[in-house]
Amino acid sequence: MKVGKWSFIFAVIIILLQACNVLAPENELLSSMEKIAKYERNLNEEQTVLAELEQKQMKLYNEMMSYGMKQFPKVARLSKEALQILDDREKYIKKEYKTVQLAKEQLNIAEDNLSNVRDEEMKQQANGLIDVAIQRYEAYEELYQSYRQALTLEKVLYQLLQNQHATLQQLQKQIEQINNVYKEVNEANNKFNLYTEKYNKEKKRLYNELES
């Protein structure tokens, strides 16, 4: 009899907890936003590593340019090192992209939870945050595609620098293409940073509302 009684009480508690979850979609929304924040922290770490690799590669590039093709053995050796760094950059940009995709999936869950939020002011703020987040991820997609294109062009350049018969015209053309793509990268990055700033402001407002 005692076992049966406690089983019944336990079942009632579960039902009550489930009812509380239904009545508290704000908590579900907050949970989704916290998961997105976790992915954002991972994204920041990946971007830090990418920036370090870019600086390392730029240092090698400047060194190669100071030598010129007259010192081909040195240039060829450094270009091989640069290609290795390029491979690392590719790995990290793919990792970064995967992190963004996971965050986008969680954003969709947050959007679904939003429909159950009863507080209209909170719903409006959360909706504003989600709209900015969507625009931000669209800006990241542009940044990612331009960055991958730049990596492809850089790879060709460093392969050319290992070819003693590469002409100055070939090298100049490749460098020009790289510079043009990096203009697109910078524009996309500025756009992404702008939406990131807006996103952080909206997120702070929503967190204050949810935790009040």
PyMOL commands that set and color helices and strands:
alter all, ss='L'
color gray80, all
select helices_A, chain A and resi 2-23+25-67+69-114+120-160+168-211
alter helices_A, ss='H'
color red, helices_A
deselect
rebuild
show_as cartoon
